[in-house]
Amino acid sequence: MAVYARLRRGGRIVFRTGDHPPPHFHAEFGDDEATFYIRTGELKEGHLPRQDLRVVNRWYRSHADATVDRLMEAWNEYA
């Protein structure tokens, strides 16, 4: 597992080595975890409390296209 980013409220964005397609990232906040599609930022599966979901969405949107490109690079490195 590789930590890609640390977020507010103790969250982090991670990639799991050898993970399966489609390209996605994991957001973890304590015991809560959700998976998001890299290309769209949409929730793929899992659950986060509303406040933590907002943190992930703001983080994703704040970097727009640059985030997608960097996330795809990380996905290709770890998957």
Contact map, one row per residue, 1 for C-alpha under 8 A:
1110000000000111100000000000000000000000000000000000000000000000000000000000000
1111000000000111100000000000000000000000000000000000000000000000000000000000010
1111110000011110000000000000000000000000000000000000000000000000000000000000000
0111110000011110000000000000000000000000000000000000000000000000000000000100000
0011111000011100000000000000000000000000000000000000000000000000000000000000000
0011111101111000000000000000000000000000000000000000000000000000000000000000000
0000111111111000000000000000000000000000000000000000001100100000000000000000000
0000011111100000000000000000000000000000000000000000001000000000000000000000000
0000001111100000000000000000100000000000000000000001000000000000000000000000000
0000011111110000000000000000110000000000000000000000000000000000000000000000000
0000011111111000000000000011110000000000000000000001000000000000000000000000000
0011111001111100000000000011100000000000000000000000000000000000000000000000000
0011111000111110000000001111000000000000000000000000000000000000000000000000000
1111100000011111000000001111000000000000000000000000000000000000000000000000000
1111000000001111101000001100000000000000000000000000000000000000000000000110011
1100000000000111111000000000000000000000000000000000000000000000000000000000011
1100000000000011111000000000000000000000000000000000000000000000000000000000011
0000000000000001111100000000000000000000000000000000000000000000000000000000011
0000000000000011111110000000000000000000000000000000000000000000000000000000011
0000000000000000011111100000000000000000000000000000000000000000000000000000001
0000000000000000001111110000000000000000000000000000000000000000000000000000000
0000000000000000000111110000000000001000000000000000000000000000000000000000000
0000000000000000000111111000000000001110000000000000000000000000000000010010000
0000000000000000000011111100000000111100000000000000000000000000000000000010000
0000000000001110000000111110000000111100000000000000000000000000000000100010000
0000000000001110000000011111000011110000000000000000000000000000000000000000000
0000000000111100000000001111100011110000000000000000000100000000000000000000000
0000000000111100000000000111111111000000000000000000000000000000000000000000000
0000000011110000000000000011111110000000000000010001000000000000000000000000000
0000000001100000000000000001111110000000000000000000000000000000000000000000000
0000000000000000000000000001111110000000000000000000000000000000000000000000000
0000000000000000000000000001111111000000000000111000000000000000000000000000000
0000000000000000000000000111111111100000000001110000000000000000000000000000000
0000000000000000000000000111000111110000001111110000000000000000000000000000000
0000000000000000000000011110000011111000001111000000000000000000000000000000000
0000000000000000000000011110000001111100111110000000000000000000000000000000000
0000000000000000000001111000000000111111111100000000000000000000000000000000000
0000000000000000000000111000000000011111110000000000000000000000000100110000000
0000000000000000000000100000000000001111100000000000000000000000000100000000000
0000000000000000000000000000000000001111110000000000000000000000000000000000000
0000000000000000000000000000000000011111111000000000000010010000000000000000000
0000000000000000000000000000000000011101111100000000000000000000000000000000000
0000000000000000000000000000000001111000111111000000000000000000000000000000000
0000000000000000000000000000000001111000011111000000000000000000000000000000000
0000000000000000000000000000000001110000001111100000000000000000000000000000000
0000000000000000000000000000000011100000001111110000000000000000000000000000000
0000000000000000000000000000000111000000000011111000000000000000000000000000000
0000000000000000000000000000100111000000000001111111100000000000000000000000000
0000000000000000000000000000000100000000000000111111100000000000000000000000000
0000000000000000000000000000000000000000000000011111110000000000000000000000000
0000000000000000000000000000000000000000000000011111111000000000000000000000000
0000000010100000000000000000100000000000000000011111111100000000000000000000000
0000000000000000000000000000000000000000000000011111111110000000000000000000000
0000000000000000000000000000000000000000000000000111111111000000000000000000000
0000001100000000000000000000000000000000000000000011111111100000000000000000000
0000001000000000000000000010000000000000000000000001111111110000000000000000000
0000000000000000000000000000000000000000100000000000111111111000000000000000000
0000000000000000000000000000000000000000000000000000011111111100000000000000000
0000001000000000000000000000000000000000000000000000001111111110000000000000000
0000000000000000000000000000000000000000100000000000000111111111001000000000000
0000000000000000000000000000000000000000000000000000000011111111000000000000000
0000000000000000000000000000000000000000000000000000000001111111000000000000000
0000000000000000000000000000000000000000000000000000000000111111111000000000000
0000000000000000000000000000000000000000000000000000000000011111111100000000000
0000000000000000000000000000000000000000000000000000000000000011111110000000000
0000000000000000000000000000000000000000000000000000000000000011111111000000000
0000000000000000000000000000000000000000000000000000000000010011111111100000000
0000000000000000000000000000000000000110000000000000000000000001111111110000000
0000000000000000000000000000000000000000000000000000000000000000111111111000000
0000000000000000000000000000000000000000000000000000000000000000011111111100000
0000000000000000000000001000000000000100000000000000000000000000001111111110000
0000000000000000000000100000000000000100000000000000000000000000000111111111000
0000000000000000000000000000000000000000000000000000000000000000000011111111100
0001000000000010000000000000000000000000000000000000000000000000000001111111110
0000000000000010000000111000000000000000000000000000000000000000000000111111111
0000000000000000000000000000000000000000000000000000000000000000000000011111111
0000000000000000000000000000000000000000000000000000000000000000000000001111111
0100000000000011111000000000000000000000000000000000000000000000000000000111111
0000000000000011111100000000000000000000000000000000000000000000000000000011111
